[in-house]
Amino acid sequence: MIGRPGYPAEPWCLRETSLDLDGLAHSESLFALSNGHIGWRGNLDEGEPHGLPGTYLNGFFEERPLPYAEVAFGYPEAGQTVINVTNGKLIRLLVNDEPFDIRYGRLLEHERVLDFRTGLLHREASWVSPSGQGVRVRSTRLVSLVQRSVAAICYEVEALDTAARVVLQSELVANEPLPPGGGRDPREAAALQTTLHSEQHRSEAGSASLVHRTSVSNLQLGAAMDHQIEGPPSVQISSESAEDLARVTVTAKLEPAQRLRLIKFVTYGWSAIRSQSAIADQIAAALTAAVQTGWDGLVAEHRAYLDDFWGGADVEVEGDLRVQQAVRFGLFHVMQAGARAQGRAIAAKGLTGPGYDGHAFWDTETFVLPVLTYTAPRAAADALRWRHSILPQAQIRAKQLGLAGAVFPWRTIDGRECSGYWPAGTAAFHVAADIADAVVRYVHITGDEDFERDVGMEILVQTARLWASLGHFDARGGFRIDGVTGPDEYSAIADNNIYTNLMAQHNLVSAAKAVQRNPDCAQELNVTALEVNAWHKAAKAMILPYDHELEVHSQSEGFTRHEVWDFDSTSSDQYPLLLHFHYFDLYRKQVVKQADLVLAMHLRGESFSSAEKARNFAYYEALTVRDSSLSVCAQAVLAAETGHLDLAYDYLTEAAMMDLGDLARNTRNGLHLASLAGVWTALVPGFAGMRDHGGTVAFTPRLPTGITRLTAKVCIRGSRLKVEIAPTATTYRVLEGQPLELLHYGQPMTVAIDSPIFLPNHERPAGPAPTQPKSRAPMPHP
């Protein structure tokens, strides 16, 4: 059973039928469980072998210095890295004094199943020890979506042919040794070892706890465990603890077919301000509640949470089982990442691994929050409340840069900028408009007026103030935003990046409208009529570069006059380019790391005509190398909109396999959360053609050959809408809630709970198929 893993395409689960020792880190990311507060990588219960151990708490990090060859004003002084906290997953098994380790003896059977409907990770293994003793191990793991501080494991061992003495060691372990890191790939995490210092440890009958503190960030962490044990009368239990280890040991003699069952409850808590005793009391209280609920109760409430989620979020794909699996896999992990984050960020890797040091980027607002807004709106609101909570730091950063309003960090954990490379970090001001766009979408789709007043207004006003101070009017009266970096990180410090300008324009107009709706809030924020008039004037005069000779928009001013990258001389093993070529060379050429102008045509599509979209898409397809996983879904959406359905299907397939197939060869460091969200994006905004700009949710559905039916459920203003797309027609149904005003190919309709609407689809003829750079065509669909 040890060899290349099998992940058969199944609609509601991810199943592993063999175990690849060289690919453990990859599978550990795939099978990670989280609730937005706790993250448990999918390590084997026994702890070894492992690829990359990982237990994470959202927002819990250690500081590290950011060294510079040359120091300059305004550079961030410290970095932040998510750290592997106390591991509560460990349950070691000894059989007749021999450790259960799949590298020894014979592994007869192995299967792990991540069930998307129940949120449970199941494992079953049959193993024969080197001395010939056979056992069967079954375990089920959950990280509770209901009880935020709780995770639990049900672990069962059964003697097979002969009697066996078994020992279970259930542990809490801090400062686990980690594999060496710190390679030249910037997507990896910094390697930090022994970052936790013991504050308290205790153990008593069947339970134990550890409290630690970080050295520099001075954050305090507590972890506790308790157990329920079922087995023969011979069962004996003991407990012990030390600074970095707490252990509960269970010993029993099992007759053939007899079982020992251990249920392990684990709780976590951390704080930057509360006392050691308060942390200890918190985890103890959470543990008491978990034990009182019991394993069956935790499973039942966990399932009920997911039943409600899937009732308003499921996407059904007929004709491609792999895509069906991938979209539910993606929705499950995106939901996990934000379910109980509550005041914390959604990082680029969620809580599935240490990639990018656990930092949150603009990925969250632009790729993840649109999915959550339509499927789990409370989680989207919580993520935006985190942005609001770091607004004071963003305002301080703006003043440091000589600007008004708020400059949100490019990458961060606690709100401080952590990017030591300012052309890709500080200069990427578009993050402010991305956050504003997420606020506007959330308020529009949910109708949450209280959120707009309490959270959204201040974000919109302060980001609008940023653009008004960052840009300026030129001699011709155009409003310019110079020296910025757009989504394409292969073009930095550019003038009038069209994505940035369009998103800033939307930010300015949206802030002005919000002020008009909420004059009392505007007064509290000292917004004047003169200031709002300035926003309107800047938005109206925003420069959008256009190359009249080529008849395409320019990604930024002068971009289409740069030399085109020599794709023919670039070998396939030289991608991603950032690992093989200096940024100096990349910045001077026409080569696009990820969708930039193409993403602008998706998010601000009303700013382009259909003909412009077709020409722009074809031009930038030939330049885009997709060295970022963020690119694929945006290209899928525009390929579908411009009529290139087979190409859109190819991009959908690539998004679907980004992590399941480890296409970027770095899933070991955590899942690509934005790309997981991108499978939904390629299907719903892509093939369903859903758009939410212009005041009304609109659909222009078109299916590629090979997908015979697409059904999506979305939440709009408290109602649940089901859109069922066949090749020639689409049916709209309100499953729950009030009637909805929608558009179908631009025509208005009202859909009510008892009045489904059935309408024909339209075809859009496509021009010549666009081409991609050499060796950079997307993964072909089946």
C-alpha positions in Angstrom: 0.0 0.0 0.0 3.0 2.3 -0.1 3.5 3.9 -3.6 2.0 6.6 -5.7 -1.2 7.8 -4.1 -4.5 7.4 -5.8 -7.1 10.1 -5.7 -10.1 8.8 -7.6 -12.6 11.3 -8.9 -15.6 11.2 -6.5 -18.3 13.8 -6.2 -18.4 14.3 -2.4 -15.0 13.2 -1.0 -11.2 13.0 -1.5 -10.0 9.5 -1.1 -6.4 8.3 -0.8 -6.0 4.6 -1.5 -2.3 4.3 -1.2 0.5 6.2 0.6 3.4 8.0 -1.1 6.2 8.5 1.4 7.8 11.1 -0.9 4.6 13.0 -1.3 3.4 13.1 2.3 3.7 16.9 2.5 1.4 17.3 -0.5 -1.3 15.0 1.0 -1.0 16.7 4.4 -2.1 19.9 2.8 -4.9 18.3 0.9 -6.3 16.6 4.0 -5.9 19.6 6.3 -8.8 20.6 8.6 -9.5 24.1 9.8 -12.2 26.3 11.1 -10.5 29.6 10.5 -9.1 29.7 14.0 -7.4 26.3 14.3 -5.6 24.6 11.5 -4.5 20.9 11.6 -2.5 19.6 8.7 -3.3 16.1 7.6 -0.4 14.4 9.3 -0.7 10.8 10.2 -2.0 10.3 13.7 1.2 8.7 14.9 3.2 11.8 13.8 5.8 9.9 11.9 6.6 9.7 9.1 5.7 13.2 8.1 6.4 15.6 5.3 5.8 18.9 7.2 4.2 18.9 10.7 1.7 21.7 11.1 -0.7 23.0 13.7 -1.6 26.7 13.3 -3.7 29.3 15.1 -4.9 32.2 13.1 -3.0 35.3 13.9 -0.4 33.6 16.0 3.1 34.4 14.8 6.7 35.2 15.7 8.5 38.3 14.6 11.9 38.1 12.8 14.2 40.8 11.5 14.0 41.9 7.8 17.6 42.4 6.8 18.5 44.9 4.1 21.7 45.5 2.3 20.9 49.2 2.3 18.5 50.7 4.8 16.1 53.4 3.7 13.3 55.4 5.2 9.9 53.7 5.4 11.2 50.1 5.0 9.4 47.6 7.2 11.7 46.6 10.1 10.3 43.3 11.1 8.7 40.3 9.3 6.1 38.0 10.7 6.0 34.2 10.3 3.2 31.8 11.2 4.6 29.2 13.6 3.8 25.6 14.2 2.1 25.7 17.6 1.5 22.8 20.1 0.6 19.7 18.2 -2.5 18.0 19.6 -3.0 15.5 16.8 -0.5 13.0 18.1 -1.6 9.5 19.2 1.3 7.1 19.1 0.6 3.4 19.0 2.8 0.6 20.3 1.9 -3.0 19.6 3.7 -5.6 21.7 6.4 -2.9 22.3 6.8 -2.2 18.6 5.8 1.3 17.3 3.2 1.4 14.6 5.2 3.0 11.9 4.3 2.3 8.2 8.0 2.3 7.2 8.4 -1.0 9.1 6.4 -4.2 9.0 3.8 -4.5 6.3 1.0 -2.0 5.6 -1.8 -4.3 4.2 -4.4 -1.6 3.7 -4.5 2.1 3.8 -7.3 4.6 3.1 -8.0 8.2 4.0 -11.2 9.9 3.1 -12.0 13.6 3.5 -15.8 13.8 3.4 -17.0 17.2 2.2 -20.5 16.7 3.5 -19.6 15.9 7.1 -16.3 17.7 7.3 -14.6 14.6 8.8 -11.3 13.1 7.9 -11.4 9.3 8.1 -8.5 6.9 8.1 -8.3 3.1 8.1 -5.1 1.0 8.1 -4.3 -2.7 8.5 -0.7 -3.3 9.6 1.4 -6.3 10.5 4.3 -5.5 12.8 7.8 -6.8 12.1 7.2 -9.6 14.6 4.0 -10.6 12.9 1.3 -9.0 15.1 -1.6 -7.7 13.0 -3.8 -4.7 14.0 -6.4 -2.6 12.3 -6.4 1.2 13.1 -9.4 3.5 12.5 -9.4 7.2 13.2 -11.8 10.1 12.5 -10.7 13.7 13.0 -12.6 17.0 13.1 -11.8 20.6 13.7 -15.2 22.0 15.0 -17.0 24.5 12.9 -19.3 25.2 15.8 -17.1 25.2 18.9 -14.3 27.5 17.8 -11.6 26.4 20.2 -12.1 22.6 19.8 -10.7 19.8 17.7 -11.2 16.1 18.3 -10.1 12.6 17.2 -11.7 9.3 17.6 -9.0 6.6 17.5 -9.6 2.9 17.5 -7.2 -0.1 17.4 -8.3 -3.7 17.0 -6.2 -6.8 17.4 -6.5 -9.1 14.4 -5.5 -12.8 14.5 -3.8 -13.0 17.9 -3.9 -11.2 21.3 -1.8 -8.1 21.5 -0.7 -5.7 24.2 -1.2 -2.2 22.9 -0.1 1.2 24.3 -1.6 4.5 23.1 0.4 7.7 23.9 -1.8 10.7 23.4 0.3 13.8 23.4 0.6 17.6 23.3 4.0 18.5 21.8 5.5 22.0 21.5 8.6 23.0 19.5 8.4 20.0 17.1 11.5 19.8 15.0 10.7 21.0 11.5 12.3 20.2 8.1 14.9 22.7 7.0 13.5 25.6 5.0 14.5 29.0 3.8 15.3 28.1 0.2 15.4 30.6 -2.7 11.7 30.1 -3.5 9.9 33.2 -2.1 6.7 31.2 -1.8 8.2 29.2 1.1 8.2 30.2 4.8 11.1 31.4 6.8 12.4 28.5 9.0 12.0 29.3 12.7 12.9 26.7 15.3 12.1 26.6 19.1 10.0 29.7 19.2 7.8 28.7 22.1 8.9 29.2 25.7 7.1 27.3 28.5 5.0 29.2 31.0 3.0 26.4 32.6 2.4 22.7 32.3 0.1 20.3 34.2 -1.4 16.8 34.0 -4.0 14.8 35.9 -6.1 11.7 35.3 -6.7 11.6 31.6 -6.1 15.3 30.9 -3.2 17.7 30.5 -2.3 21.2 29.3 0.6 23.4 28.2 1.0 27.2 28.1 3.7 28.8 26.1 4.8 32.3 25.1 6.7 33.5 21.9 10.1 35.1 22.3 9.7 38.3 20.3 6.0 38.9 19.4 5.1 38.1 23.1 2.0 36.2 22.3 0.7 33.6 24.7 -0.7 30.2 23.7 -2.5 27.5 25.6 -3.4 23.9 24.5 -5.3 21.3 26.6 -6.5 17.8 26.1 -8.9 15.4 27.7 -10.0 11.8 26.8 -12.8 9.3 26.9 -11.7 5.7 26.8 -13.5 2.5 26.0 -11.8 -0.9 26.2 -11.4 -4.2 28.1 -11.2 -4.2 31.9 -7.4 -4.4 31.6 -7.2 -0.7 30.6 -4.7 1.4 32.6 -4.3 5.2 32.3 -1.4 7.5 33.4 -0.6 11.1 32.8 2.6 13.2 32.8 3.8 16.6 31.6 6.9 18.6 31.1 7.8 22.0 29.5 7.2 21.0 25.9 5.3 17.6 26.3 2.1 16.4 27.9 1.2 12.8 27.6 -1.7 10.5 28.6 -0.8 6.8 28.2 -3.4 4.1 27.8 -2.4 0.5 28.1 -4.6 -2.6 27.4 -4.4 -6.2 26.4 -6.6 -7.0 23.4 -7.9 -10.4 22.4 -8.5 -11.0 18.7 -11.3 -8.8 17.4 -11.3 -6.8 20.6 -11.0 -3.0 20.3 -9.6 -0.1 22.3 -11.3 3.2 21.6 -9.8 6.6 22.6 -11.6 9.9 22.0 -9.3 12.9 22.3 -10.6 16.4 22.8 -8.2 19.2 22.2 -8.7 23.0 22.8 -6.6 26.0 21.9 -6.5 29.6 22.9 -4.1 32.5 22.5 -3.8 36.2 23.2 -1.5 39.2 23.0 -3.0 40.9 26.1 -4.6 38.3 28.5 -2.8 36.8 31.4 -1.4 33.3 31.7 -4.2 32.3 34.1 -6.8 33.7 31.8 -5.5 31.6 28.8 -5.4 28.5 31.0 -9.0 29.1 32.2 -10.2 29.6 28.6 -8.8 26.3 27.3 -10.1 24.5 30.4 -13.6 25.9 29.9 -13.6 25.1 26.2 -12.4 21.5 27.1 -15.2 21.1 29.6 -17.8 22.1 27.0 -16.3 19.7 24.4 -16.3 16.8 26.8 -19.9 17.6 27.8 -20.9 17.7 24.1 -19.2 14.4 23.5 -17.9 12.9 20.3 -21.3 12.2 18.8 -22.5 15.6 19.7 -19.5 17.3 18.1 -20.0 15.3 14.9 -23.8 16.0 14.8 -23.4 19.8 15.2 -20.5 19.8 12.7 -22.6 18.0 10.1 -25.6 20.4 10.7 -23.3 23.4 10.0 -22.2 21.8 6.8 -25.7 20.8 5.8 -26.7 24.5 6.0 -23.6 25.6 4.1 -24.1 23.2 1.2 -27.8 24.1 1.1 -26.8 27.6 -0.1 -23.4 27.0 -1.7 -23.3 23.7 -3.6 -22.3 23.5 -7.3 -23.2 20.5 -9.4 -21.3 19.7 -12.6 -22.5 17.0 -14.9 -20.2 15.6 -17.5 -16.8 16.1 -15.7 -16.5 14.2 -12.4 -13.0 15.6 -11.7 -14.2 19.2 -11.9 -17.2 18.2 -9.7 -14.9 16.9 -7.1 -12.6 19.9 -7.4 -15.2 22.6 -7.0 -16.6 20.9 -3.8 -13.0 20.4 -2.5 -12.4 24.1 -3.1 -15.6 25.3 -1.6 -15.0 23.1 1.5 -11.5 24.5 2.1 -12.5 28.1 1.4 -15.4 27.7 3.8 -13.0 26.2 6.4 -10.6 29.1 6.1 -13.2 31.7 7.0 -15.8 29.9 9.0 -14.7 30.9 12.5 -11.9 33.4 11.7 -13.8 36.1 13.6 -11.5 39.1 13.7 -8.6 37.5 12.0 -7.3 37.4 8.4 -7.8 34.7 5.8 -4.2 34.0 4.7 -3.2 33.0 1.2 -2.7 29.4 2.4 -5.5 29.5 4.9 -4.3 27.4 7.9 -3.2 24.5 5.7 0.6 25.2 5.7 3.3 27.8 6.3 3.6 29.0 2.7 4.1 32.8 2.3 4.9 32.9 6.0 1.1 32.6 6.7 0.5 36.1 5.3 -2.7 37.6 4.0 -2.6 39.4 0.7 -5.1 41.0 -1.7 -5.9 37.4 -2.7 -8.5 37.3 0.0 -10.6 40.2 -1.0 -10.4 39.7 -4.8 -10.6 35.9 -5.1 -11.8 34.4 -1.8 -14.4 36.9 -0.5 -16.5 36.9 -3.7 -17.1 33.2 -3.1 -17.8 33.7 0.6 -20.1 36.6 0.0 -22.3 34.4 -2.1 -22.0 31.2 0.0 -21.1 32.1 3.6 -21.7 35.9 3.9 -21.0 36.0 7.7 -17.5 34.8 7.0 -17.0 37.4 4.4 -18.1 40.1 6.8 -15.7 38.8 9.5 -12.8 39.0 7.1 -13.7 42.6 6.3 -14.0 43.4 10.0 -10.4 42.3 10.3 -9.4 44.8 7.7 -11.4 47.5 9.6 -9.5 46.5 12.8 -6.1 47.2 11.2 -7.3 50.5 9.7 -5.4 52.6 12.3 -2.1 50.9 11.3 -3.0 51.5 7.6 -3.5 55.2 8.4 -0.1 55.4 10.2 1.5 53.8 7.1 -0.1 56.4 4.8 1.3 59.2 6.9 4.7 57.6 6.8 4.5 57.6 3.0 3.2 61.2 2.9 -0.3 60.3 1.9 -3.8 60.7 3.2 -6.2 58.0 4.1 -5.1 54.4 4.5 -2.3 52.3 3.0 -3.1 48.7 3.7 -0.2 46.3 3.8 0.7 44.1 0.8 1.4 41.1 3.1 0.8 40.9 6.8 -0.5 38.8 9.7 -1.3 41.5 12.3 -1.7 44.6 10.1 1.9 45.8 9.8 3.6 45.6 6.4 5.9 42.6 6.1 7.1 42.9 2.5 10.8 43.8 2.4 10.6 44.3 -1.4 8.8 47.6 -1.8 8.3 47.6 -5.7 6.1 44.5 -5.3 4.8 45.4 -1.9 4.4 49.0 -0.9 3.8 50.1 -4.5 0.9 47.7 -5.0 -1.5 50.3 -3.7 -4.4 48.5 -5.5 -4.9 46.4 -2.4 -6.8 49.4 -1.0 -9.3 49.4 -3.9 -9.5 45.6 -3.7 -10.7 45.8 -0.1 -13.1 48.6 -1.0 -14.5 46.5 -3.8 -15.1 43.6 -1.4 -16.9 46.0 0.9 -19.2 47.2 -1.9 -19.9 43.7 -3.1 -20.7 42.4 0.4 -23.1 45.3 1.1 -24.8 45.1 -2.3 -25.3 41.3 -2.2 -26.4 41.0 1.5 -28.1 44.3 2.0 -26.3 44.6 5.4 -26.8 48.3 6.1 -25.5 48.1 9.6 -22.3 46.6 8.3 -21.9 49.5 5.9 -22.4 52.1 8.6 -20.2 50.3 11.3 -17.4 49.0 9.1 -17.8 49.8 5.4 -18.1 53.5 5.5 -14.8 54.1 7.2 -12.9 51.7 4.9 -14.5 53.4 1.8 -13.8 56.9 3.0 -10.2 56.3 4.0 -9.3 54.4 0.8 -10.9 57.1 -1.3 -8.8 59.6 0.5 -5.7 57.6 -0.4 -6.5 57.8 -4.1 -7.2 61.5 -4.0 -3.8 62.1 -2.5 -1.8 59.4 -4.4 -3.0 60.6 -7.9 -2.9 64.0 -9.5 -4.3 66.0 -12.4 -2.0 66.5 -15.4 -1.9 69.4 -17.7 -4.6 68.0 -19.9 -7.0 67.5 -17.0 -6.6 63.7 -16.7 -6.2 62.1 -13.3 -3.0 60.1 -13.1 -1.8 57.5 -10.6 1.9 57.1 -11.2 4.6 54.8 -9.9 2.5 51.8 -8.8 2.5 48.1 -9.2 -0.7 46.3 -10.4 -1.5 42.6 -10.1 1.1 41.7 -12.6 4.3 41.6 -10.5 6.5 41.4 -13.6 5.7 45.0 -14.3 6.5 47.3 -11.3 6.5 51.0 -10.6 4.3 51.7 -13.6 2.3 54.8 -14.5 -1.5 54.5 -14.8 -1.8 50.8 -14.4 -5.3 50.3 -15.8 -6.4 47.7 -13.2 -5.3 50.1 -10.4 -7.0 53.1 -12.0 -10.3 51.3 -12.7 -10.5 49.9 -9.2 -9.5 53.3 -7.7 -12.3 54.9 -9.8 -14.8 52.4 -8.5 -13.5 53.1 -5.0 -14.0 56.8 -5.3 -17.5 56.6 -6.8 -18.6 54.0 -4.2 -17.3 56.1 -1.3 -19.2 59.1 -2.6 -22.4 57.1 -2.9 -21.9 55.7 0.6 -21.5 59.2 2.0 -24.7 60.2 0.4 -26.5 57.2 1.9 -25.0 57.8 5.4 -24.6 61.5 6.0 -24.3 61.1 9.8 -21.5 58.7 9.4 -19.8 60.9 6.9 -20.0 63.8 9.4 -18.3 61.7 12.1 -15.5 61.0 9.6 -15.2 64.7 8.7 -16.1 64.2 5.1 -17.0 67.5 3.4 -18.9 68.2 0.2 -15.7 69.7 -1.3 -13.9 66.4 -0.7 -16.7 64.3 -2.3 -16.7 66.6 -5.3 -13.0 66.0 -5.6 -13.6 62.3 -5.6 -16.2 62.6 -8.4 -13.8 64.8 -10.4 -10.9 62.4 -10.1 -13.1 59.4 -11.0 -14.5 61.1 -14.0 -11.0 62.1 -15.2 -9.3 58.8 -14.5 -6.8 58.0 -17.3 -7.2 54.6 -18.9 -4.3 54.0 -21.3 -5.2 52.9 -24.8 -2.9 52.0 -27.7 -4.8 53.3 -30.8 -2.3 51.7 -33.2 -2.8 48.2 -31.8 -6.5 48.9 -30.8 -6.0 47.5 -27.3 -5.8 48.9 -23.9 -2.4 49.2 -22.4 -1.8 47.4 -19.1 0.0 50.5 -18.0 1.2 53.6 -19.8 3.8 52.6 -22.4 3.5 48.9 -21.7 2.7 47.9 -25.3 5.8 49.7 -26.5 8.1 47.5 -24.4 10.1 44.7 -26.1 8.2 41.5 -26.1 9.8 38.7 -24.0 11.7 36.1 -26.0 9.3 33.2 -25.3 10.8 31.0 -28.0 14.2 31.0 -26.2 12.6 30.4 -22.8 12.5 26.7 -21.9 9.6 25.1 -20.0 11.9 24.4 -17.0 12.6 28.2 -16.6 9.2 28.8 -15.3 8.3 30.5 -13.0 10.5 33.2 -14.5 11.0 34.9 -11.1 13.3 32.0 -10.1 15.5 32.2 -13.2 15.5 35.8 -14.3 16.3 39.1 -12.6 13.3 41.4 -12.1 15.3 44.1 -13.9 14.9 42.1 -17.1 11.2 41.2 -16.4 10.2 44.8 -15.7 11.4 46.0 -19.1 9.6 43.5 -21.2 6.1 42.6 -22.3 5.6 39.5 -20.2 2.7 39.1 -17.7 3.0 37.0 -14.6 -0.7 36.9 -13.9 -4.0 38.4 -15.2 -3.9 42.2 -14.8 -5.8 44.0 -17.5 -7.8 40.7 -18.0 -8.7 40.7 -14.3 -9.8 44.4 -14.7 -12.2 43.3 -17.5 -13.7 40.8 -15.2 -14.2 43.0 -12.1 -14.9 46.3 -13.9 -16.4 44.8 -17.1 -18.8 47.7 -17.6 -15.8 49.9 -18.5 -15.1 47.9 -21.7 -17.1 47.1 -24.8 -17.5 43.5 -26.0 -15.2 44.2 -29.0 -12.5 45.7 -26.7 -12.7 42.7 -24.4 -12.2 40.4 -27.3 -9.2 42.3 -28.6 -7.6 42.8 -25.2 -8.0 39.2 -24.2 -6.4 37.9 -27.4 -3.5 40.3 -27.0 -2.7 39.6 -23.4 -3.2 35.8 -23.8 0.0 35.8 -25.9 1.9 37.5 -23.1 0.6 35.8 -19.9 2.7 33.0 -18.5 0.6 32.2 -15.4 3.5 32.1 -13.0 0.9 32.8 -10.3 -2.0 30.5 -9.5 -4.2 33.7 -9.2 -4.3 34.0 -13.0 -6.1 31.0 -14.2 -9.7 31.8 -13.0 -9.6 35.3 -14.4 -8.5 34.0 -17.8 -11.2 31.4 -17.6 -13.9 34.0 -17.0 -12.8 36.2 -19.9 -12.3 33.3 -22.2 -15.9 32.2 -21.5 -17.2 35.8 -21.9 -15.5 36.3 -25.3 -16.9 33.0 -26.6 -13.8 30.8 -26.3 -15.6 28.1 -24.3 -13.1 25.3 -24.9 -10.2 27.5 -23.7 -12.2 28.5 -20.6 -12.8 24.8 -20.0 -9.0 24.3 -20.2 -8.4 27.0 -17.6 -11.1 25.6 -15.4 -9.4 22.2 -15.6 -6.0 23.8 -14.6 -7.6 25.6 -11.7 -9.3 22.3 -10.6 -5.9 20.5 -10.6 -3.7 23.2 -9.1 -3.5 21.5 -5.7 -5.1 18.1 -6.4 -2.4 17.6 -9.1 0.2 19.8 -7.4 0.8 21.7 -10.7 3.0 24.4 -9.1 5.0 21.8 -7.2 4.5 23.8 -3.9 1.3 22.5 -2.5 3.4 20.9 0.2 3.6 24.3 1.8 -0.2 24.7 1.9 -3.1 25.0 -0.5 -3.6 27.8 -2.9 -6.7 29.2 -1.4 -7.4 31.8 -4.2 -7.0 29.1 -6.8 -9.4 26.8 -4.9 -11.9 29.7 -5.0 -11.0 30.1 -8.6 -12.7 26.8 -9.6 -16.0 28.3 -8.4 -15.1 31.6 -10.2 -14.5 29.7 -13.5 -17.8 28.0 -13.2 -20.2 30.6 -11.8 -18.9 34.0 -13.1 -17.3 32.1 -16.0 -19.8 29.6 -17.5 -22.9 30.9 -15.6 -21.8 34.4 -16.5 -22.7 35.9 -13.1 -21.8 39.6 -12.6 -22.6 41.8 -9.7 -21.7 45.3 -11.0 -24.3 47.7 -12.2 -26.8 47.3 -9.3 -28.4 44.0 -10.2 -27.0 40.5 -10.3 -26.9 39.3 -13.9 -26.3 36.0 -15.7 -25.2 35.2 -19.3 -24.9 31.4 -19.1 -23.0 29.4 -21.7 -21.7 25.8 -21.4 -18.8 24.3 -23.2 -19.1 20.9 -24.9 -18.4 18.3 -22.3 -20.3 19.9 -19.4 -23.9 18.8 -19.9 -25.4 20.7 -16.9 -24.2 23.2 -14.3 -26.2 24.0 -11.2 -25.1 26.6 -8.7 -26.7 27.8 -5.4 -25.9 31.3 -4.2 -27.2 33.6 -1.4 -28.4 37.0 -2.4 -30.0 39.4 0.1 -30.9 36.5 2.5 -32.5 34.5 -0.3 -31.1 31.3 -1.7 -31.1 31.1 -5.5 -30.6 28.0 -7.6 -29.4 28.5 -11.2 -29.6 25.4 -13.3 -27.9 25.7 -16.7 -28.4 23.2 -19.6 -26.8 23.6 -23.0 -29.8 25.5 -24.5 -31.7 26.9 -21.5 -31.4 28.1 -17.9 -33.9 27.7 -15.0 -33.9 30.1 -12.0 -35.4 29.1 -8.7 -35.6 30.8 -5.3 -35.3 28.0 -2.8 -35.7 30.2 0.3 -36.5 33.8 1.0 -37.9 36.8 -0.8 -38.2 37.3 -4.6 -35.1 38.4 -6.4 -34.7 40.9 -9.2 -32.1 39.5 -11.7 -31.0 39.9 -15.3 -30.8 37.1 -17.9 -28.7 38.3 -20.9 -29.6 41.9 -19.9 -33.3 41.3 -19.6 -34.9 41.9 -16.2 -36.9 39.2 -14.4 -38.3 38.6 -11.0 -37.8 35.1 -9.5 -40.0 34.1 -6.5 -40.0 31.0 -4.3 -42.9 29.3 -6.1 -42.3 30.7 -9.6 -39.2 29.3 -11.3 -38.3 30.9 -14.6 -37.1 29.0 -17.6 -35.3 31.0 -20.3 -33.2 30.1 -23.5 -29.5 30.6 -23.6 -27.8 32.7 -26.3 -24.8 31.7 -28.3 -21.9 34.1 -28.8 -19.7 33.6 -31.9 -16.0 33.7 -31.1 -13.2 35.1 -33.2 -10.0 33.3 -33.9 -8.7 31.3 -30.9 -6.1 33.3 -29.0 -2.6 31.8 -28.4 -0.5 31.5 -25.4 3.3 31.8 -25.0 5.4 28.8 -26.0 4.9 25.8 -23.6 2.4 27.9 -21.5 -0.9 26.6 -22.9 -3.3 25.6 -20.1 -4.0 22.0 -19.1 -6.4 20.5 -21.7 -9.8 19.5 -20.5 -10.9 15.9 -20.9 
